[in-house]
C-alpha cells in the first residue's frame, strides 16, 4: 500500500502534462481532466486515510527513488505519511476540489483559462510533494514548484503593471525562503553526514547534542523558521500577502487565503521533533507569531478593501498557529488550520458580494457618525496601520536597496570585451579548477571566496543593469562558472558527473534563454531593461520558453542542475560562513536577475499601443 | 492653452469635465464614456480623445478585416458606404486600402509626456512612491463600511480630517518633517506647489492633467462625490481641489525624501515646449479607413433591419387585408395588455408572450412608467430615487407593513477579523463555511449575500401613493401625489405610449430588475430609467393611479375612457432569473382574477421560452434540454456565486424603435432593440413625440455608448475582467490592493456586444421628427453629432429617411428581401443557433444573429 503514495503526486502531474496539450478554447477537455483529478484526489486522500486509520495510525515512509548517490551524498525522493500529512492532504484535496469546481464556471472564456488550470494542477503536485515529503530534498522540490505556481498566478494578468510588480515582490520573498531551506539542508548534511529523513529528525537532534554542535543545530533551526515565516507571511514579511491578491479571485482563495499560506505552519510541524527541546527556538516562534497576530490584526481592522482585510486576518490567525505549534498543541493547530483555510477561502470567494450586502446593511442600520475625540494613540495606530506599519517599504529599503546600490556601483563591469573575458576566465577557471586545483590548493580558503565574490559581483551587476537583456543574461552565465570554480577550488575530491549535472543544466537553460532573447531582438532592437516591454502579448510561446529557461538557470527541478546545486553546496564546509553566505546570495540574486529579465522583456504593459494597453496604476 | 496665465478654478473645472463621471457602484447609471467630447462630431471626438488619452476608440484594423472575411461586414454595404462618403469613382481604390494597405496603428497619446521626465531625468518612479499610500488614504477616508475601524475623524472635509490626524499622531503620512509642517501650517496653494515641483507656469496645466489621469479612476470618483455627495450613503466631504493639494504635497514629500536637495523643478530639464493636450488632431488616412469600416460594420446590420421592417410591414398589410375581409373587428377582443420597459432585454419576452397568446398586446415605455419619486423602504434610513438620473423628484413614497424580515449573513461578521474572536470563529465558522461552500456549488439558492431584485420592496407592503394633505412633507418632499398630480401622470403616460382606447380587461405594468450573486456591478443590470434600481415600485404606483376611480373620472373628461372592467396590475420581471412576480393581485375583480390565472400560465410559458432563448449564449446550459430544465438552470445561474455572467445585461443593444408595436412585431431582433411604444396617429403635430424623444439619447444612447467604449477598450475605458476585482470601500472596484479604481463595464458584460452606435428608428414624418429632436440642444446634440443614428419611417409612404447634417434624406435599404429568412419554429431555431467559439470579437459577433422574419 505504501507505494500508493506516489499516486498523490503522479496523478496531478500527469493531469498537468495532459492539460498542456490542449488549446485555451478547449474548456471541455481541460475541464474533464481537472474533474477527474479533483475527484481522484479526494477519493485517494480519503481512502488512503481510512486505510491508514485502520492500520493503527503509524507513520508510513516510502522511498520512491534514489536520484544520485555517492559515498558522501544521497539524493533520494522519499515520501512520508503521518497525521500531519493526513490533515493537510484532506483539507488540501477538499479545497482543491471546491476551488476547481468554482473556477470551471468562474474562469469560463478567460484568455488564461488553460494557464489557470495548468497552474492549479501543478500546484496540486507541489502541495502534495511538500506535505508527503519524507526528507528535505523532496520537500524542497515541492517548495520551489509551489513558488513558481504562485508567481504565475500573481502575475496572471501579466500585461498590467501591478500584478507584475507584486509577483516580483512575492518572488523576492520566496527566493529567500528557498535559499534558506538550501542552507538548512546543507548544514544538516554536515551535521549528520547522511541523508536525513523526517522520521529521523530526533536522531539528528541527538547527533547534534552528542557532537556538541549546538551552533550547527541553531543555524538549521533558523533556516527552518525563516522560510516558514516568509511563506506564511509572518512578521516582518507580511506585506507580500495582501499584494499577492492579483489573480482571479478563485486562485487568491486557494493560495493566499488557504492552503498555500499555511505551508509555513506545516514546515514547523514537520520539523518540530528537531527543535522541540530548544527553548529559544520556541520563544522565537512565539514572538514571531504573536507579533504577527497583533500587528496583522491592527492592520486588518483599518483595511478599506475586502481582499486585503481577509489577507491580514488570515495572517493573524496563522500567527496564532505558530504559537500553538511552538507550545506543542498540534491537534489544535491542525483543527485551526482546517477551519481557517475553509473560512478564508469562503470569504474570498464571496468577497465581491460584500458590496451588495454591506451597502444593504448600511441602508437599514446607518447611524450618523458623531465625532469622538481622537486620542493620540488611536490616531497613531490608525495611521501606522494604514501605512501597514511600513512593512512594505522596510523590506525594500533594508533588504533590496543595498544590493541594488551595490549593483549600480558595479556598473563599471560593463564592457563588450569584459563580458567575453569574464566568460572565458570563468570557463577556464572551471576547467583548470577541475584538472589541477590540487596543485594550488595551498592558497587555501582565500581563492574560493574571491571567486565567489566575483560571481556575486557579476550577478549584482546584472541585477542592476539597465541596458541590454542579452548582456545581462550572458553575465549570469559567466557568474555560474565562477560559482563552480569557487567550489572546485574549495575541495579535493569532486565527481565529474556532479559538475556535468550542474553545467549541462545551466548551459541548456542559458542557450534556450539566449535564443528567446535573440528572437525578441530581431523583432525589436531595443531590449533594454529600464522599462517593461510586455512582449508576451505578441510572443506568447517565446515568453513561456524564457520562463522555462529562467527556471532552469536557477536550478529549478527541471534539469539535472537541480541535483548539481544541492551537491555543490555540500562542498562548502560547515565552518566557511563567508563562502556560504556569498554562495547563498549568489543563488538569491541569480533568480532575481533572471526573473527581472523575464518580467522586463515579456511582462508588463505592452509597449506598442496598437491595441488597448493598461494604464500603469490599474 | 498655455498662453493664458494659470487659472486654478478653470483647470479644476476642465479636469472635472474630462474625468470619468461614474458614481458609486451601488446605483449604476449608464452614460457616454466620452461625454466630455459630445459637443463634437462622433468620429472627430473619438479620434481626439484617443490622441489625448490613449484610448482605443474603435475595433482594431485587423478585426474589421477579419469580420469582412467572415462576411459580418458586407461587401455591398462597404461599397455603398464608400460611395456615399467619398465618391463613386474611388470605391475600388478605397476598398484596396481598407482591405490590404499596411498602416502604422500605434497610438502615442499626449497624456503623460511631461511627467514621465521624472523617470527619464531622475530615475525616480514618482507614481510608485506616491500612489499606493495616496490611494489607501483616499479609500480609507471614503470607506463606507468595510474597515472595522473607520476613519477616526468624521464630518470634516478631507484636508481638515487629515490635518487633525497629522496633528494628533506620532506617525505621519509624510516622510519628511518639512512637508508635514508645511501641510499643518496651511501655507501652501496649488500654484505655489506647482512652482516648486514643476517650475515654469506654462507647464502647470499639462502637469496636472498628467498627474490626475495617471489615476483617472480615483480622481473621477472624487470629482463625482464632490458633485453628487448623495452617491455615498455615509456622506464624505471631499473635493478635487483637496486631492490636488494633497497629492502635490505628497509628491513634494517623495521628491525631497528620495532626492534630498539634489533636484530642481521638473521643467528646468525639459526642452520640449508645453504640449497643447487639446490641440486639433489632423485627420489621417487611417482615421478615414476606420470611419469607413465602422460605418460599414454598422450599416451591415442596420440595413437588413430596415429592410426587415419594410418586408414585415408589407407582409402584415397583405395579411391584414385578408383578415379584415373575414372578420369585422380585430381589436375588440384583446386578452391582455402588458407594458414593459423599453429595455432591449424585454424584446424577447414580449415576443414570446405575443406568440403564446395571440390576442395579447404589449407596449414599451421607459421603466419608471411616468411616475418620478423617491422611495423609502420600511426601516430604511435613506431614500432611493426611482426615475431617470437627471430628474429630481419632489415626491416621496414610503413603504409600510412589510411582512418579510431581512435576513443577515453571518459570514460577513466583523468578528472573523479579530485575534481571539477570529480564532474561535475560524474554528467554528470554518467548518460551517465548508458546508456552505458545498451548498453554493451544488445547490445554489437565494441568500442575503445575493442581490435580490425583489428585495427592494416587500410583496405585501403598503405604499403612501396618495397624498393626504399637501402639508404632509418630509425633508422637503411631498408624501404621495395629489389627485391632480396623479391624473396628470396617468394621462401623460397613456398618451405617450398611445394607449388611449381599446383597453384590455387587465393591463400589466411589468417593471424589471435583476438578481445576481457575487456581482459588484449588479446595479448595471437593473432598470436604467429608475437610476439603476429595480422598478417594481413604479409599476405599483402607476397601477394604483390608473385604478383610482377619481383619476379615471378626470381622465374620462380628457377623453381617455377606461372601462370599469379594466384593471391595472403592477409586476416585475427578474431579467436574470426569468421570474415574474405580481403585486396587489387582491384588487382584481373575481372575473379578472380568473383571467389573471390564465394569463400567468401563459406568462410562465413565455418565460420558459425566454429562458431558452437566453440560454443559447450560456455555455453552462444545454439549450436543447426541456423548457422547464432550461428555466431552472437560468434561475440557478442568478443565485450562483461562481457565475460571473448571471445575465449579459445590455450587451448587443443596437436599435431603438419608437413607434407602434406593429413596426417591429414581425421581426426577430435578437434582444437588440429598445422598443418604445408611440402611436403617431394620436400625435399629428408631434407634441407627444417631443416628450418621448427627450430621454432616448440620454438613456438608450448612454447605455449604447458605455457598452461601445467598454467593448473597444475594456482596459482603459472598461473595468477589465471582473475575476480579480477587489471591492474598495463599498463604492468601487480595483485590481489588487494598490490599484486605481476601475470605472466602466467589466469584460464579462460586454464580450457579446457588437460595438456599433445606436440606430433610432422613429415612425413619423421626417419633419415632425426633426421638430421633436430639435426641441432642445442637449437632445439634438446626440443626433446632430452622430453619437446615435436616426432614421424616420414615414408611415404613409413606408419610406425611410436618414438624418445627416441636419436634414432627413431618403434611404432605401439595399438588402435583398430574399436575404431575410423566416423563423418557422422558434425552439428549433434557438437550438440551432451558433455559439461563439472564443470571445474574440470575430467569433463573438457571429453569435449575434441577423434579423429574421417571424412566421
Interface residues (C-beta under 8 A of the other chain):
Chain A: X24 X25 X27 X94 X98 X101 X102 X103 X104 X105 X106 X107 X108 X109 X110 X156 X157 X160 X162 X163 X166 X242 X243 X245 X246 X247 X248 X249 X250 X252 X293 X294 X297 X300 X301 X302 X303 X304 X305 X306 X307 X308 X309 X312 X313 X316 X317 X320 X335 X336 X338 X339 X340 X341 X342 X343 X344 X345 X346 X347 X349 X350 X351 X352 X353 X354 X355 X356 X357 X358 X359 X360 X361 X362 X363 X364 X365 X366 X369 X370 X371 X374 X375 X376 X378 X379 X380 X382 X383 X384 X385 X386 X387 X392 X608 X609 X610 X611 X612 X613 X614 X615 X616 X617 X618
Chain B: X25 X26 X54 X55 X56 X60 X105 X106 X107 X108 X109 X127 X131 X132 X133 X136 X137 X139 X140 X142 X143 X144 X145 X146 X147 X148 X149 X150 X151 X152 X153 X154 X155 X156 X164 X165 X168 X169 X170 X171 X172 X173 X214 X215 X216 X217 X233 X234 X377 X379 X380 X381 X382 X406 X408 X409 X411 X412 X416 X417 X418 X419 X422 X423 X425 X426 X427 X428 X429 X430 X431 X433 X434 X436 X437 X438 X440 X441 X448 X449 X450 X451 X455 X517 X518 X519 X520 X522 X619 X620 X640 X641 X642 X643 X644 X645 X712 X713 X714 X715 X716 X720 X721 X722 X723 X724 X725 X726 X727 X728 X729 X730 X733 X734 X735 X736 X737 X738 X739 X740 X742 X751 X837 X838 X839
